[in-house]
């Protein structure tokens, strides 16, 4: 149940949230860092 929830959430994030794949991670502002951390957390929980 938990894994399925995070998989759905990861799909929504992919569609709704911006991607920072081409940006230099050292030059991100605070909000962008929070978005990346949130996406990482969701991805980790969807995989486990």
Backbone as JSON Lines, residues from 0, in Angstrom:
{"i":0,"aa":"X","n":[0.82,-1.19,0.0],"ca":[0.0,0.0,0.0],"c":[0.87,1.26,0.0]}
{"i":1,"aa":"X","n":[1.85,1.31,0.9],"ca":[2.74,2.47,0.98],"c":[3.53,2.65,-0.31]}
{"i":2,"aa":"X","n":[4.05,1.56,-0.83],"ca":[4.85,1.62,-2.05],"c":[4.02,2.08,-3.23]}
{"i":3,"aa":"X","n":[2.8,1.59,-3.32],"ca":[1.91,1.99,-4.41],"c":[1.59,3.49,-4.32]}
{"i":4,"aa":"X","n":[1.36,3.98,-3.12],"ca":[1.1,5.41,-2.92],"c":[2.26,6.25,-3.42]}
{"i":5,"aa":"X","n":[3.48,5.85,-3.07],"ca":[4.65,6.63,-3.48],"c":[4.9,6.52,-4.98]}
{"i":6,"aa":"X","n":[4.55,5.41,-5.59],"ca":[4.7,5.29,-7.05],"c":[3.76,6.26,-7.76]}
{"i":7,"aa":"X","n":[2.53,6.36,-7.26],"ca":[1.58,7.31,-7.84],"c":[2.06,8.74,-7.62]}
{"i":8,"aa":"X","n":[2.55,9.01,-6.42],"ca":[3.06,10.33,-6.1],"c":[4.26,10.69,-6.98]}
{"i":9,"aa":"X","n":[5.11,9.73,-7.27],"ca":[6.27,9.96,-8.13],"c":[5.82,10.3,-9.55]}
{"i":10,"aa":"X","n":[4.8,9.65,-10.04],"ca":[4.28,9.96,-11.38],"c":[3.71,11.38,-11.42]}
{"i":11,"aa":"X","n":[2.99,11.75,-10.38],"ca":[2.45,13.11,-10.32],"c":[3.57,14.15,-10.26]}
{"i":12,"aa":"X","n":[4.6,13.86,-9.49],"ca":[5.72,14.78,-9.38],"c":[6.41,14.97,-10.73]}
{"i":13,"aa":"X","n":[6.53,13.9,-11.47],"ca":[7.19,13.97,-12.77],"c":[6.43,14.91,-13.71]}
{"i":14,"aa":"X","n":[5.12,14.9,-13.61],"ca":[4.3,15.74,-14.48],"c":[4.22,17.17,-13.96]}
{"i":15,"aa":"X","n":[4.05,17.35,-12.66],"ca":[3.75,18.66,-12.1],"c":[4.96,19.51,-11.71]}
{"i":16,"aa":"X","n":[5.99,18.87,-11.19],"ca":[7.14,19.63,-10.67],"c":[8.21,19.81,-11.73]}
{"i":17,"aa":"X","n":[8.96,20.89,-11.66],"ca":[10.01,21.13,-12.65],"c":[11.19,20.17,-12.48]}
{"i":18,"aa":"X","n":[11.9,19.97,-13.56],"ca":[13.09,19.13,-13.54],"c":[14.33,20.01,-13.44]}
{"i":19,"aa":"X","n":[15.29,19.61,-12.63],"ca":[16.51,20.37,-12.46],"c":[17.72,19.57,-12.94]}
{"i":20,"aa":"X","n":[17.52,18.69,-13.87],"ca":[18.59,17.81,-14.33],"c":[19.75,18.51,-14.99]}
{"i":21,"aa":"X","n":[19.5,19.6,-15.65],"ca":[20.57,20.3,-16.38],"c":[21.15,21.48,-15.61]}
{"i":22,"aa":"X","n":[20.61,21.76,-14.44],"ca":[21.11,22.88,-13.65],"c":[22.26,22.45,-12.75]}
{"i":23,"aa":"X","n":[23.12,23.4,-12.47],"ca":[24.21,23.18,-11.51],"c":[23.62,23.18,-10.1]}
{"i":24,"aa":"X","n":[23.77,22.08,-9.4],"ca":[23.15,21.94,-8.08],"c":[23.69,22.91,-7.04]}
{"i":25,"aa":"X","n":[24.88,23.42,-7.25],"ca":[25.45,24.36,-6.28],"c":[24.86,25.76,-6.43]}
{"i":26,"aa":"X","n":[24.16,26.02,-7.53],"ca":[23.61,27.35,-7.78],"c":[22.09,27.42,-7.6]}
{"i":27,"aa":"X","n":[21.51,26.45,-6.95],"ca":[20.06,26.46,-6.74],"c":[19.7,27.32,-5.54]}
{"i":28,"aa":"X","n":[18.52,27.92,-5.59],"ca":[18.07,28.68,-4.42],"c":[17.39,27.72,-3.44]}
{"i":29,"aa":"X","n":[16.94,28.23,-2.32],"ca":[16.39,27.39,-1.24],"c":[15.18,26.58,-1.66]}
{"i":30,"aa":"X","n":[14.24,27.21,-2.37],"ca":[13.03,26.51,-2.79],"c":[13.35,25.38,-3.76]}
{"i":31,"aa":"X","n":[14.27,25.61,-4.67],"ca":[14.65,24.58,-5.63],"c":[15.31,23.39,-4.91]}
{"i":32,"aa":"X","n":[16.09,23.67,-3.88],"ca":[16.7,22.59,-3.1],"c":[15.65,21.77,-2.37]}
{"i":33,"aa":"X","n":[14.62,22.44,-1.87],"ca":[13.53,21.74,-1.2],"c":[12.79,20.84,-2.17]}
{"i":34,"aa":"X","n":[12.55,21.31,-3.39],"ca":[11.86,20.5,-4.4],"c":[12.69,19.27,-4.75]}
{"i":35,"aa":"X","n":[13.98,19.43,-4.9],"ca":[14.85,18.29,-5.22],"c":[14.87,17.29,-4.06]}
{"i":36,"aa":"X","n":[14.94,17.79,-2.84],"ca":[14.94,16.89,-1.68],"c":[13.62,16.13,-1.59]}
{"i":37,"aa":"X","n":[12.52,16.81,-1.85],"ca":[11.2,16.16,-1.83],"c":[11.1,15.09,-2.92]}
{"i":38,"aa":"X","n":[11.55,15.4,-4.12],"ca":[11.51,14.42,-5.21],"c":[12.39,13.21,-4.88]}
{"i":39,"aa":"X","n":[13.55,13.45,-4.27],"ca":[14.43,12.36,-3.86],"c":[13.75,11.47,-2.82]}
{"i":40,"aa":"X","n":[13.12,12.08,-1.83],"ca":[12.42,11.33,-0.78],"c":[11.31,10.46,-1.36]}
{"i":41,"aa":"X","n":[10.54,11.02,-2.27],"ca":[9.46,10.26,-2.9],"c":[10.02,9.11,-3.72]}
{"i":42,"aa":"X","n":[11.06,9.37,-4.48],"ca":[11.67,8.32,-5.3],"c":[12.23,7.19,-4.46]}
{"i":43,"aa":"X","n":[12.9,7.54,-3.36],"ca":[13.46,6.51,-2.47],"c":[12.36,5.62,-1.89]}
{"i":44,"aa":"X","n":[11.25,6.22,-1.52],"ca":[10.17,5.44,-0.95],"c":[9.42,4.64,-2.01]}
{"i":45,"aa":"X","n":[9.42,5.11,-3.24],"ca":[8.75,4.37,-4.31],"c":[9.57,3.13,-4.7]}
{"i":46,"aa":"X","n":[10.88,3.22,-4.55],"ca":[11.77,2.11,-4.92],"c":[11.79,1.04,-3.83]}
{"i":47,"aa":"X","n":[11.85,1.46,-2.58],"ca":[11.97,0.51,-1.46],"c":[10.77,-0.34,-1.27]}
